[in-house]
Structure formats: C-alpha cells, structure tokens
C-alpha cells in the first residue's frame, strides 16, 4: 500500500474520521507498517520511532487539500496541555477531496489486509492513548531493532536513545504488543 493510502486509512478509521495528534498519527502508522512489513523510514526520535517520510506525505496531503489540519494551541498553564508537554495539537480530517480519494483506496487489491491490520491495532485498549502508544513503539523498536529481551535491557537501551519510561510503563504496554504478536519480553 502506498503511504498516502495508509495515512488516509488511519484517519478514515478514527471516530468521526478525525485523528487528534501527530504523535498518535506517527505511532499508528508505525505499528501498521510493522504489521504489514512495510518500510516507511522510521528511526529513533524523541517521542519514539518517527518517520520524516510519513510527516512529508502528511503535510503534502494537507497542502493538496486532501486533509484538513486544525491546530489547537495550549498556554503554558493550560490544564489541557498533554503529558509530553506539547504546546499545540493537530487534528486531521478528510476533506471532500479526501473522501473521494478514500473511496478509491477502498477498491485497491491490498486494502482488506491493511484495514484488518489497523483494526487489530485500534481494537487494543491503548490505541487512542498517544502516550502509551508512544511507549509501546519505543519498547517495540528496542526489542525488534536492538534485540533486547528483558525489561531491564530495554530500559538501559532506552536511556541510550534518551527515552524515559519505567518498568511499570513496560508492563502497561506489554499486552498491546503481545496482542499484536510483536514481542515477548521477560519482565525481570
């Protein structure tokens, strides 16, 4: 599936066809690409695996008016400011042009397999929690790319990437990762 198709698939499967937050968007695409064995250019970044390739195509879809981007700004003392300290949140939705493109995508040969993979992600409890999904992506990246097997090894490697999470965080995301069939981590 082309990256543009995958981006629209993720948005179209959200409640009211609106996805809130770039971090959540990146992590859903990350896990979708992992499940479908597609290389969308993810590498370590502050919030976990990040792809400039994905970001460029997302911006292109906004510029081409296939997607609408709504930006909400937070003040420093705002109680709405999220756990990662972001100062703004981007919400993406399909435009009328995007809806037409989406109808075409649904007719493609490999659509069903990608749609099923995304449903497998979205059916998990943490799928809409950008913070937990970010931690899950970091843990998966370390286990998959670095080959770490124990939670303590994962934490040590996370420090080397500049990522901060705890053994409790790992336990909180393990059911998600094992539910997707992606990892088995020794919790010791």
Secondary structure, 3 states (H helix, E strand, C coil): CCHHHHHHHHHHCCHHHEEECHHHHHHHHHHHHHHCCCCCCCECCCCCCECHHHHHHHHHHHHCCCEEEEEEECCCCCCCCCCCCCCEEEEEEECHHHHHHHHHHCCCCCHHHHHHHHHHHHCCHHHHCHHHHHHHHHHHHHHHHHCCCEHHHHHHHHHHHCCCCCHHHHHHHHHHHHHCCCCCCECC
